[in-house]
């Protein structure tokens, strides 16, 4: 049964002024995002040995660029993003194809497009445009359509095409995120549970076959995840040092700039994938719990603003992007705790990186756009928000 009992597949034809949109933004939503980014900048300052250069200052510039994207999207008309959802998806797909043909190689993987003035990672863009395309597709679907297995062929293809291209890069972590967010959207729109069970059973049966298609380093990651002590100085080094660092901070941590594991370079990728361990070492369990609380608040805001949308496109888009953000958080923290294999997913808004920051801020901008347009529709209709 669908999570949404009323599929209101229309947009009210209102022309909203810039001032109205600005006044109806959720500034508290942006405030909590800013808090998380500030924590990331402090940690990057720490891992740089108490210097803003080069990591922290670059991250600040990227966040400011992200804020520009956030405000541009937030104050736009949601109908525009619905109209061009398929076009943006197609552009992202072509960029992924371009990466596989002449993409820039970094850290052993071909994931970037070098445009001269900037390097972008199209797989990050796909995390947004896939959600937009699926939201557009299901916006026009009835409950009866969703119950038909044939109706799920097109959205399945929309997911499978980028997943296949991303696996060629190779980037298993991002490919899995696209699969998970698609499954979440299928559940949101009301796909029957037995279809998930059937696909899940088929996936389990295919695991032995899929194993042979994994790259050697991916197989090593899985084997290391199962028993990291078998190679403590090789593949198991990352996760063993990560666990040591997580526990060394205790309850209150060693203090800002006092982390020994990070400053003595025992932690690999301490400014990107494993930055959560730096937080735990310097600020302890209290600091880690505070960051998780901020993440939960942001997720709560995303779901709440999305559910208040009167149109189905806004609901699916907002919740799909919130699920995408949640996957970033869950996978990264589970990875550094040794609960999942290392798959190279950054800690959102905290890890150093340009593409992820810009894409996340664009996603938050779309969630805010859903909220701003909904606030104005409700206001023009004279409806009490609490009644929705």
N, C-alpha and C positions, 0 to 999 in steps of 0.2 A: 504494500500500500504506500502511496506517495507521502512524503513528509509534508507536502503542501496540499491541503484539501481543496483550495480554490486556486485554479490556474487562470489568472487574470491576464490574458495575453494581449495587452494593449498598453500604449503610452498615451497619457493625456496630452492634448495638443496645447501646451502652455509655452509661452516665450518668457523665460526667466531672465531678469536683469542680473548684471555682474554683481551689483550690490546685494541683491537678494541671495544669490548663491554664496557670497562671501560671508554674510551674516548667519547663514544656516549651516556652515561647516561645523564639524565636531572637532573643536580645537583640543579637547582633552585627548582625543585619539592621537593627534599629532604630538601632543605633549609626552605621552608614554613611549611613542616611537623615538622621540628625541632623547628620552632617558636611556633607552637601550643603546642608541648610537653613542651617547656620551660614555657609557661603560666601555664600549668597544674602543673608543679613542683613548681612554685612560689605560686600557690594557696594551694597546699598540705603543703608547708612550713608554710603558714599562718594559716591554720586550725589546725596545730600541735603546735600552740602557738609560732611561730618563731623558729622552730627546724626542721632540716632535718630528724631527727629520729622520728618515724620509716617510715613514709609514703613517704616523698620525696626521701630519699635515696633508698628505695626499688623500687620506680617508676623509678628512674634513672637506676638502674640495669636492670629492665625489659625493658626499652627502649634500652639499649645497647644490650641486647639479641635480641630484635626486629630488631635492625639495622643489626645484624649478619644474621638474617633470610632474611631481606630485600636485602642485597647485594648478598647473596647466590642465591636467586631466580632471582634477577634482571639480574645477569650475566650468567644465565643458558640459555639453548636452549628452546624456547617456544614449540617446537615440543614434548619435553619430557612431558610437562604438558598436552598437548593434548592427547598424547598416554596413559597416566595413569589417565586421568580424571575420568573415571568410577571406576577404582580401588580405588582411593582416596575417591570418594563418598561412595563406599561400606564400606571402613574402617570407615569412619565417622558415617555411619548408624549403623554399628556393635557396635561402641562405645556408640552411643545413646541408643541402646538396652541394653548394659551392664550397663549404668547409671540407667535405669529403673529396673534392676534386683538387683544390689548390689552397686549402686552409693552412694557417700558421701552426707549426708544431711547437709545443711547450710542455716540459716535464714528461716527455715520452708519449704525448697524446696530441692528436690533430683536432683541436676543438675551437680554434679562434680564426676570425677573419681579420686580416690586417688591412685597414682602410687608409693607412698612412698617418692620419692625425689621431686615430684611436683604434684600439683592438677590441673587438666585440665577440661575445660567445653566443652564437645563435640559439644554442640549446637552452640558454637561460630565457631568451625571448619566447621560446616555444612553450615554456611553463605558463605564460600568460595567454598567448594567442590560442593555444589548444583549449583552454577553459572558455575563452570567448567564443570559439567556434562551436563547442559543445552546448554552451548556453544558448546560442542563436538557434541551433538545430532543435533542441528540446523546447524552446520557447513556443514554437508552433505545433508542438505535439500534444495530443490529448492523452488521457489515461488509457484509453483503448489502444492508441498507437504504441505506447510504451510497453504494453503487455504482449505485443507481437514481437517474436524473436527477429523477424526480418527487419523490423524497424531499427534494430540495434546494429545492423550491418554497417551502415554509413558512419556512425560515431566510432565504431570499432576500427574502421579503416582510418578515420581521422587520427586516432591514437596510434595505430600500428605503423603508419608511414614515418612519422618522426622518431618513434622508438627504434625502428630498424636503422635509420640513418645515424642516430646517436650511438647505437651499439657498434657501428663501424668505426667510430672515432678513436678508441673505444671509451665509453663513459657509462658504465653499468648503473651507477648511482642515479644519475639524471634520468636514464631510461626507466628505472623502477619508479621514480617519483611521478613520471607521466602516467605510468600504468596505475599507480595507487590513486592519483587524483581523478583519473577517468572512472575507476571503480567507485570512488566516493560519489561522483556525480550520478552514475548509474543508480546508486542506492537512493540518492536524494530525489531523483525524479520518479522513483517507484518501481524499479525493476524487481521482479519476484526473487525471493531469497534462494529458491531452488536453482535458478540460473547461476547465481554466484557459486553455490555448492558444486554444480556440475563443472563449471570452468575451473574451480579450485582443484577438484579431483583430477581433471585433465592435466592441470599444471603439475601436480605431484607425480603423475605417471610420466610426464615428459622430462622430469629433472635429470634422470640418467642420460638422456639424449642431449639435453642442454649443456650438461657438464663438459661434453666433448667439444662444444663450440666456444667455451670460455678461453680467454687468453691465459698463458701460463701464469702471469702475475695475478690474475683474478683467481685462479685455482689456489695459488699460494696464500692469497688473502683469506679465502674460505678455510683452508686447512689451518692457517695460523690462528684464525678466530676460534676454531674448535680446540686448539691446544697450542697457545703461543710459546710455552716453555720449550717446545721442541727446537726452536730456532731463536734463542734469546738475543743473539747478536745480529740477526738478519731480519726476516720478515716479522718475527715476533717482537722486535725491539720497540716499535712504535707503541703497541698496545701495552706492553709491560711498563714502559716509562710513563705512559699516560696514567695507568692505575697507581703507580708510585706517587706521581705528582698530585693526583686527586686526593689521595689519603694523607699526604704530608702537610696539608694546610690545617687539618683538624677542624674544630668548630668555628674559630674566629680568624684563622689564617695567620700567615707570618708577617703580614703588613705590606702596604703598598711599596713596590720597588725592592722588596726583601725576598722575593722568590728565588731559591737556589737552583731548583731544577731547570727553570726557564732561563735564568741569567747565565748558567753554566752550560747552556745549549744541550742539555740532556733530552729536551723535548723536540722532536722533529716537527716541522711545519707549525711552530708555536704561534705564528701570527695569522694562520689561516684555519686549517681543519681542527687543530688541537688547542685553540685559544681558550676554550672552556677550562682546560686544565690549569692555565695561568691564573684565571679568576679564582678557581678553587684553592690553589696554593697560597695566593696572596690575601684573599678575603674569606677563605674557609667555607664551611657549610652555610654559614649565614649569607655570605655574598652570593653563592651559587643559588640558594633558595630565593634570594631577592630578585635575581635575574629571571628565574623561572616564574616568579609571581608576575613580573612585568610582561613576560611572554603570554601568560594566561590571561592577563587583562586585555592585551591587544587582540588575542583570539576571541575573547568574549565580545569586545567591541565589534569585531568583524562579523561575527555571527548575528549579533543583535541588530546591527544596522542593515544587514542583508535580509533578515527575516521580516523587517518592517516594509520591505519593498512591495508595492501593490502589483508589480508585473513580474512574471516568471523569469524573464531574462535577467533582471536585477538580482533576484534571489539566487539563481544558479551561479551567476558570475561572482557575486560577493562571497558566497559560501565556498565555491570552488577555489577562489584565490586564498581564502582563509585556511582551507584545508592544505593548500600548497605551502603556505607559510608554516603551518603546524608540522608538516612533514620535514621541512628544513630543521626545525627545532628538535623533533623527536629523533630523527636519523642521526644528526650530528652528536647529540648527547649520548644516545645509545652506543654510537660508534666509539667515542672516547672512553666510555665505561666498559667496553669489551662485550657489550650485549649484542652487537652486530659487527659484521666484517667492516673493515675500513673501505669506504666507497668514495671518499673525496667530496662530501657534501659540507659546505661551510656553515658556520653558526650565523644565522641571519642577523644583519645589522651590526654584528660584532666582528666577525672575521674580516680580514683585509681582502679587498677585491672590488673592482669597479663594475663589472657586468652584473654581479649579484645585487649590489647596492642599488643600481639604477632600475633593475627589473623589479626588485622588491618595492621600491618607492613608487614605481608605476602601478604595481598591483594595489598598493595602499591607496593610490590616487583613484583607481577605479572603484574600490570599495567606498571611498569617500564620495565619489561621484554618484554612486547608487543612493547614498544617504542624502546628499544635497538635493538631488532631483526629487527624491521621495518626500523630503521635508516640505518642498515647495508645492508638490502636488497635493499633499495633505492640507497644507495651509490654504490653497486656493479652493479646495473642496469644502473647507470648513469642518473637517473631520477631526475628532479628538484622537491623538496618537495612541492613547491608552486603550482605545476601543479596537485597535487593529491587532 
